[in-house]
Structure formats: C-alpha cells, structure tokens
C-alpha cells in the first residue's frame, strides 16, 4: 500500500485535477460574462430600434 501523502503520483495527480477543475470554472465564468455582456448589448441595440 502506497502512502498517498508521500511525494509520488497521487498528490501531483490530485493537484492537476484541482487545477483542471479551477481552470474549467474560470473558463465557464469568462464565457458567462462574455455571454452576459453580448446579451446586454444585443438588448440595448434592440431597444433603440
């Protein structure tokens, strides 16, 4: 049985997984913000017409 807290495959894999999840969350937030910004512009343009 390998101790997962020792320097080895498990901690680095775990950290990579965390990084990946954080990146995905950030990408989703950015996409959401862009979508909201474009949506607002679209509605403002529609309101002007």
C-alpha positions as a Markdown table, in Angstrom:
| # | Residue | x | y | z |
|---|---|---|---|---|
| 1 | Unk | 0.0 | 0.0 | 0.0 |
| 2 | Unk | 1.5 | 3.3 | -1.1 |
| 3 | Unk | 1.0 | 6.3 | 1.3 |
| 4 | Unk | -0.8 | 8.9 | -0.7 |
| 5 | Unk | 0.6 | 11.7 | 1.4 |
| 6 | Unk | 4.2 | 10.8 | 0.3 |
| 7 | Unk | 5.7 | 12.5 | -2.7 |
| 8 | Unk | 4.5 | 10.4 | -5.6 |
| 9 | Unk | 1.9 | 10.0 | -8.3 |
| 10 | Unk | -1.2 | 10.6 | -6.1 |
| 11 | Unk | -0.5 | 14.2 | -4.8 |
| 12 | Unk | 0.6 | 15.5 | -8.2 |
| 13 | Unk | -2.4 | 13.9 | -9.9 |
| 14 | Unk | -4.7 | 15.4 | -7.3 |
| 15 | Unk | -3.2 | 18.8 | -7.8 |
| 16 | Unk | -3.5 | 18.5 | -11.6 |
| 17 | Unk | -7.2 | 17.6 | -11.1 |
| 18 | Unk | -7.7 | 20.6 | -8.8 |
| 19 | Unk | -6.0 | 22.9 | -11.3 |
| 20 | Unk | -8.1 | 21.5 | -14.1 |
| 21 | Unk | -11.3 | 22.0 | -12.2 |
| 22 | Unk | -10.3 | 25.6 | -11.3 |
| 23 | Unk | -9.5 | 26.3 | -15.0 |
| 24 | Unk | -12.8 | 24.9 | -16.1 |
| 25 | Unk | -14.6 | 27.0 | -13.5 |
| 26 | Unk | -12.7 | 30.1 | -14.7 |
| 27 | Unk | -13.4 | 29.4 | -18.3 |
| 28 | Unk | -17.1 | 28.9 | -17.5 |
| 29 | Unk | -17.2 | 32.2 | -15.6 |
| 30 | Unk | -15.5 | 34.1 | -18.5 |
| 31 | Unk | -17.9 | 32.5 | -21.0 |
| 32 | Unk | -20.8 | 33.5 | -18.9 |
| 33 | Unk | -19.5 | 37.1 | -18.5 |
| 34 | Unk | -19.0 | 37.4 | -22.3 |
| 35 | Unk | -22.4 | 36.0 | -22.9 |
| 36 | Unk | -24.0 | 38.4 | -20.5 |
| 37 | Unk | -22.1 | 41.4 | -22.0 |
| 38 | Unk | -23.2 | 40.4 | -25.5 |
| 39 | Unk | -26.7 | 39.8 | -24.3 |
| 40 | Unk | -26.9 | 43.3 | -22.8 |
| 41 | Unk | -25.5 | 44.9 | -25.9 |
| 42 | Unk | -28.0 | 43.0 | -28.0 |
| 43 | Unk | -30.9 | 44.0 | -25.9 |
| 44 | Unk | -29.8 | 47.7 | -25.8 |
| 45 | Unk | -29.5 | 47.7 | -29.6 |
| 46 | Unk | -32.9 | 46.1 | -29.9 |
| 47 | Unk | -34.4 | 48.7 | -27.5 |
| 48 | Unk | -33.0 | 51.5 | -29.6 |
| 49 | Unk | -34.7 | 50.3 | -32.8 |
